[in-house]
Amino acid sequence: MITTDVKTSDYFASVNELVRCNTAAGSFSVTFPENPTDGDEIAILDLGESFKSNNLILLPNTAFIEYD
């Protein structure tokens, strides 16, 4: 899995990325790739535990996403 720089604003994720996010300055969205195939993964990491005060918005870009 490829680790991204810390994201603090809207971001378009790629397959097999660990997206490190910090929403301390405000909410933003992460858009998943179009046309995923079985086994594609994206991981989201809440740096600073900021999601509880400012939401991260996940935009799936597809009809079905399985969240773990």
C-alpha positions as CSV (number, residue, x, y, z in Angstrom):
1,M,0.0,0.0,0.0
2,I,1.3,3.5,-0.9
3,T,1.2,6.1,1.9
4,T,0.2,9.6,1.0
5,D,1.3,12.9,2.4
6,V,-1.2,14.2,5.0
7,K,-4.3,15.4,3.3
8,T,-6.2,18.5,4.7
9,S,-8.4,19.3,1.7
10,D,-10.5,17.4,-0.9
11,Y,-8.6,14.5,-2.4
12,F,-9.1,11.9,-5.2
13,A,-7.7,8.6,-3.9
14,S,-6.0,5.9,-6.0
15,V,-6.2,2.2,-5.6
16,N,-4.0,0.7,-2.9
17,E,-3.4,4.0,-1.0
18,L,-3.2,4.7,2.7
19,V,-4.7,8.1,2.8
20,R,-3.6,10.0,5.9
21,C,-6.1,12.7,6.8
22,N,-6.3,15.5,9.3
23,T,-9.6,17.4,9.5
24,A,-8.5,19.6,12.4
25,A,-8.9,22.7,10.2
26,G,-12.3,21.6,8.8
27,S,-14.2,18.9,7.0
28,F,-13.2,17.8,3.5
29,S,-13.9,14.8,1.2
30,V,-12.0,11.9,-0.2
31,T,-13.3,10.6,-3.5
32,F,-12.7,6.9,-4.3
33,P,-11.5,5.8,-7.7
34,E,-14.1,5.0,-10.4
35,N,-14.7,1.4,-11.6
36,P,-13.1,-0.5,-8.7
37,T,-12.4,-4.2,-9.1
38,D,-12.6,-7.0,-6.5
39,G,-9.6,-6.7,-4.2
40,D,-9.0,-3.0,-4.7
41,E,-8.3,-1.3,-1.3
42,I,-8.1,2.2,0.1
43,A,-7.3,2.8,3.7
44,I,-8.1,6.0,5.6
45,L,-6.1,7.1,8.7
46,D,-7.5,9.7,11.1
47,L,-4.4,11.7,12.1
48,G,-4.9,13.6,15.3
49,E,-8.2,11.9,15.9
50,S,-9.9,15.0,14.3
51,F,-12.8,13.1,12.6
52,K,-14.8,13.4,15.8
53,S,-14.9,17.2,15.6
54,N,-14.8,17.7,11.8
55,N,-16.1,14.9,9.5
56,L,-14.2,13.3,6.7
57,I,-16.7,12.8,3.8
58,L,-16.2,9.7,1.8
59,L,-17.5,9.9,-1.8
60,P,-17.6,6.3,-3.1
61,N,-17.9,7.0,-6.9
62,T,-19.6,3.6,-7.2
63,A,-22.8,1.7,-6.3
64,F,-21.2,-0.6,-3.6
65,I,-18.3,-0.1,-1.2
66,E,-17.6,-2.5,1.6
67,Y,-16.3,-0.8,4.8
68,D,-14.2,-2.6,7.4
